[in-house]
């Protein structure tokens, strides 16, 4: 009997984990014309994806707050604490920059993945799981959002 490589075993275990998502929708407090999609529009789009893909959404959280500085968003901070308490193990959101536009919050999300408390972040067009390549891509997209803020 041939044994599976460690990465394959980890991937298989993650796939078998039941993911309980929190749908997180955020817009900055900046002017409306700069916003890509309103909070209600984000929720509507992501609910359609959840229905299509059979995702279990435990709760929907909305926040109007800039993500420029780390640990400054009350709703996001509660979401992080609820992941640590294992109430959720997945996040469904419109885009990676809805979760973080700063290094601190981005690091927190990746740390939660490393601790196996956060199994998946799913966005409109991408999935991020606890694999080196997917975490790297998530960090690159978060860093790009930070660069946009800094500029």
C-alpha positions, 0 to 999 in steps of 0.5 A: 500500500502506497502512502500519500505525501504529507501535502496531499493528506493535509489537503484531503483533511481540509476538503473533508472539514465542514466549512461554516462561513461568515459572509463579511461585506465591507465598504470604506467610509469614503465617498460612494462613487469610489466604492466598487460595490455597495454592502447590499450588492456584495451580500446579494452577489455572495448569497447567490454564490453560496446558494449555487455552491451549496455553502453553509453561511452561519451569519452575515456581517456588514461593516462601513469602515476603512481597512487601512489601519490594522485592528480598527474595525469592530465587526472584523475584530469580532469575526476574528474572535469568533473564528478563534472560538471556532464559531466559523472556519470560513469567510465568504467575501466579495474580494480580498481587499474587503478583508484587509488593506493592511499588513496586520489584519492580513497577517492575522488571517494567514496566522489563523490559516496556519493554526487550522482555525480558518479553513477557507477564504472564498471571494467572488472569483477565488478560493484561498485555503491553507496551502503555501501558494494560496496563502502567498497569493492572498498575501500578494493581493492584500499587499497590493491593496495596502500599496494602493492605500499608501499611494 
